[in-house]
Each structure stands twice: as C-alpha cells, then as structure tokens.
Amino acid sequence: MPIEKINQIEIESLVQMLDMLSEDTSIPKNVRASIAKSKMRLMESDKSANEALTTSIHALEEIVNDINIPMHARTTIWNLLSELEVLKEQTL
C-alpha cells in the first residue's frame, strides 16, 4: 500500500478521534470549538500534508494545557499529538 494511502487512512482515524472529542459534553465549549478547528485544518485539501499537519498540531498544542480540560480528554489529545507528529515526520 502506498505511503499516501496509509497516511490517508491514519488521518481518517485521527479525524474520528477529533470528532469524538468535539462531541464530548464534559469538555468546555471553547475547547471543543478549538478541537473542531484542528479537525478542519487537518482536513483542508488546499494545503500540503505537512502544512495541514503542522497547523493541526499547533491548534491542539494550544488547548492541551487548558486547566478546564478533563484528564481523559487531555490524554486523548496527547495521543493525537503523538500520532500527528509521527505522520508529519513521514511526510518530510
């Protein structure tokens, strides 16, 4: 399977995780909005893969240290950041 196809499958998996977080009502509304923005940045087709990954990572890094995020959401965001960083390294 070509690397582009693998990346697309992994990105779809990450988008599903972001969807799950953005629908979690235990997470504050402003944080869910930032998660949704990160998802949209990741899905933008007019950007290069590296640029989309970088902007999505940046958006998630801004919210991961918010004191109002429940621990389960913070852990999920850390996992997402790790996976996004791996994908970013693969695109270089």
C-alpha positions in Angstrom: 0.0 0.0 0.0 1.5 3.4 -0.9 2.5 5.7 1.9 -0.1 8.3 0.8 -2.9 5.8 1.2 -1.6 4.8 4.7 -1.4 8.4 5.7 -5.0 9.0 4.5 -6.2 6.0 6.5 -4.4 7.2 9.6 -5.7 10.8 9.1 -9.3 9.5 8.8 -8.7 7.6 12.1 -7.4 10.8 13.8 -10.4 12.8 12.4 -12.7 10.3 14.0 -11.0 10.8 17.3 -11.3 14.5 17.0 -15.0 14.1 16.2 -15.4 12.1 19.4 -13.7 14.8 21.4 -15.7 17.6 19.8 -18.9 15.8 20.8 -17.9 15.2 24.4 -20.0 17.5 26.6 -17.7 17.1 29.5 -15.2 19.2 27.6 -15.8 23.0 27.7 -17.4 24.5 24.7 -14.5 26.8 23.8 -12.1 23.8 23.8 -14.5 21.7 21.7 -14.5 24.6 19.2 -10.7 24.6 19.1 -10.8 20.8 18.5 -13.2 21.3 15.7 -10.9 23.9 14.2 -8.0 21.5 14.4 -10.0 18.9 12.6 -10.9 21.3 9.8 -7.3 22.3 9.4 -6.3 18.6 9.2 -8.9 18.0 6.5 -8.1 21.1 4.4 -7.3 19.8 0.9 -5.9 23.0 -0.5 -2.8 22.7 1.8 0.1 20.4 1.6 0.0 17.4 4.0 2.9 18.9 6.0 1.2 22.2 6.4 -2.1 20.7 7.4 -0.4 18.5 10.0 1.6 21.4 11.4 -1.5 23.7 11.8 -3.5 21.0 13.4 -0.7 20.2 15.8 -0.3 23.8 16.7 -4.0 24.1 17.4 -4.0 21.1 19.7 -0.9 22.2 21.5 -2.6 25.5 22.4 -5.5 23.7 24.1 -3.8 20.8 25.7 -2.6 22.9 28.7 -6.1 24.4 29.4 -6.8 23.7 33.0 -10.5 23.1 32.3 -9.9 20.0 30.1 -10.8 16.7 31.8 -7.9 14.3 32.2 -9.4 11.7 29.8 -9.6 14.4 27.1 -6.1 15.6 27.8 -4.8 12.1 27.5 -6.6 11.6 24.2 -5.2 14.9 22.9 -1.6 13.9 23.9 -2.1 10.6 21.9 -3.4 12.6 18.9 -0.4 14.9 19.1 1.9 11.9 19.1 0.3 10.4 16.1 0.2 13.7 14.2 3.9 14.2 14.9 4.7 10.7 13.5 2.6 11.4 10.4 4.4 14.7 10.0 7.8 13.0 10.2 6.7 10.6 7.5 5.7 13.4 5.1 9.2 15.0 5.3 
